Amino acid sequence: MDIHAQKLQNREKENVQEWIEWLSSFGSTKNEGVTRLLYSKSWCQAQQALQLKMEQYGLNTYFDCVGNLFGKLPGTDAESPVILTGSHVDTVVEGGKYDGAYGIIASFIAVLRLFDTYGYPKKTIEVVSFCEEEGSRFPLTFWGSRNTTGAYDLDRVKDIKDKDAILFLEAMKKAGFDPAQYQTPIRNDIERFLEIHIEQGMVLEKNKKSIGVVTHIVGQRRYQVRIKGESNHAGTTPMMYRKDAVVTASHLIAFLTNKAKEIDADLVATVGRMEISPNVPNVVAGEVEFSLDIRHHKAEVLNQYSETIFSEFKKIAEDLQMDIQVSQWMDVSPVSMNGELVKDIRNIAAQKNLTFQEIISGAGHDAQVFASNIPTNLIFVPSQDGISHNPKEFTSVKELEMGIDLLTEVLYKLAY
Amino acid sequence: MDIHAQKLQNREKENVQEWIEWLSSFGSTKNEGVTRLLYSKSWCQAQQALQLKMEQYGLNTYFDCVGNLFGKLPGTDAESPVILTGSHVDTVVEGGKYDGAYGIIASFIAVLRLFDTYGYPKKTIEVVSFCEEEGSRFPLTFWGSRNTTGAYDLDRVKDIKDKDAILFLEAMKKAGFDPAQYQTPIRNDIERFLEIHIEQGMVLEKNKKSIGVVTHIVGQRRYQVRIKGESNHAGTTPMMYRKDAVVTASHLIAFLTNKAKEIDADLVATVGRMEISPNVPNVVAGEVEFSLDIRHHKAEVLNQYSETIFSEFKKIAEDLQMDIQVSQWMDVSPVSMNGELVKDIRNIAAQKNLTFQEIISGAGHDAQVFASNIPTNLIFVPSQDGISHNPKEFTSVKELEMGIDLLTEVLYKLAY
């Protein structure tokens, strides 16, 4: 019996709650949140501690050249492709303990339990702790998974900086991943990717379900809408002579919100940011800019919706003789999870008497990066009150364990 | 013949355009605007230069203890009350050359021309350059006129500071008006106040009129409206589960705007300032605060309107289970100008073949401070494109002269 197998057999009992707390200690904040940004000190500590724990528990570990950490349970079939499972280790600023972290820990625990019960799998399983997904330090997202698929390389980041003007490549080097040593870490040996994650919404909780079997990850489009009216004296300008950008923005927002509800129950449209100019109580606002974020799992619904509202915007601009400019600055296509495995996951959940439902992910996840290349699936556990990206993020141990239980069985089906 | 009369007779010819330019040189900015804040260096220079010019042209001048400058053309009837005419010398930050300044210069010129034609009046006429009206340095308005009527005294300003944390009383002392010397500058000898001012709106221009005979100055009420919803993830929160403060604000603003148009053509309602929280594109806004400024010349219309919209706000808050708080932070009553003199001014304008109309002032003016105590009137000349509080503020020399011409005749009627 090799050293890894000895470790795997003699390991201490894992405890999901303790491990979540332990991982959250790297980057913990005074508000009981977690801030663990790509290539920061707390990020380095977390990845190194994860590597050490994986080694202690008998996995073969290695980092790729951008800082993705892999922990391997080798398959008995040396030629077989890899089943990859995991999530991202980075967090937003003042984030919670579960987003990303749970997916890494759940995958790690599932693999340990599989070995306990069944020994080595036929196909190699790798647990991954992706270096970056959130885009919370540098203005890019999915650096970890997009390197793994080959969508990104150093060219993508050579000019970008964080808010302290530290170059991406400098930060990377300082964290021990010297860009000079970069060779594309693209992986062509991965057969499937499987991720488990907290929902970050309230659908499962509202529907009293323990498991969400994700069928699609939405496409996202983001726009900036700029309304140019006329800034005027609030007392001396009769209503009929005004070109009030705040009033026009209000009409557009009311319209686009109603239209989103009307077109499809799964469509979401959000105006989260508004800037008013000059923004003083006694002056009619001459200019308003607002953001518009729209998401749906079908490109044709996004097309239909955006065409409908922007043609109405155009009409309103003409009617009011005001200038309304719309510019798009993000376009992420929707993706489908592997349909056959969705069915299998449903069946496994049913056999285990877990309450579950199919669900669409409204947030982006590493899974979406893989989904257009290889069969990919995503499983959700509930988020209390739908809260995420916040120190209050919470999922009960019972729900965390149900997720691990399901994931274990799904991995068994895929790798044994 | 006394020294004043000699000066009055031998004076240089006045030129309104030159005098406007000259006064604007005190506090002129690199953007060709004027910034002349209460008790600042440029303010001191302007008041001193005005005093000197008034003296050179034969008026008896004096400052009261808060820095209002008076230039007197004494009446032959020593017992007669005073006809006061003028406006304010202070400006907003980056204001124009006409707001306030024109009223001082026009009154000054009118008095000179009256003396040319008719000699000394029966009743004393005083030209006033009020120290402050705009509220642009310290958080209070009408410091000049409200001291003259006795509405304000030192108590009102003892704790207030400008944005550089300079105490009002310090600034006052530094400008040469030592608060230790303060004795109420209340004036009980004033029979009437008459002000001429630029319209600061576009009504006269749109209607092709040279003169606005003001019948009322509007009442103003200002409110802060605070909407508390729920901040949520823009992707994972279905539309039906949202308590989106931006969407609710948009409904309220659309509603209050339509209702204002519906209730009365003279009613204006303005949301000029909005603050959104957290104000990021991919988060449903949990909180919005907006300002609401409403104005009309009849208190009952303001009452009816505010009751209508706030009871609807309450209903909306209940329907949406969101918290909507309304707090009022300004309440200025509407005032009427002296009705008989309005008729006389109309008649005089008609005799002079000036195009004119009755008009409601949507902006506040020194005239409103006097109007509840003594017969008070206000005359407008047009503002090009309705622009004011801006370096682009402009009124043609022809229109400025028509205003002076009218003012001169009205003063003749009142004082001779």
Interface residues (C-beta under 8 A of the other chain):
Chain A: E199 Q200 G201 M202 V203 K206 V218 Q220 R222 N232 H233 A234 G235 T236 T237 P238 M239 M240 Y241 D244 V246 V247 A249 S250 H251 I253 A254 T257 A260 K261 A265 D266 L267 V268 A269 T270 V271 G272 R273 M274 I276 P278 N279 V280 P281 N282 V283 V284 A285 S291 D293 R295 S361 G362 A363 G364 G386 S388 H389
Chain B: E199 Q200 G201 M202 V203 K206 V218 Q220 R222 N232 H233 A234 G235 T236 T237 P238 M239 M240 Y241 D244 V246 V247 A249 S250 H251 I253 A254 T257 A260 K261 A265 D266 L267 V268 A269 T270 V271 G272 R273 M274 I276 P278 N279 V280 P281 N282 V283 V284 A285 S291 D293 R295 S361 G362 A363 G364 G386 S388 H389
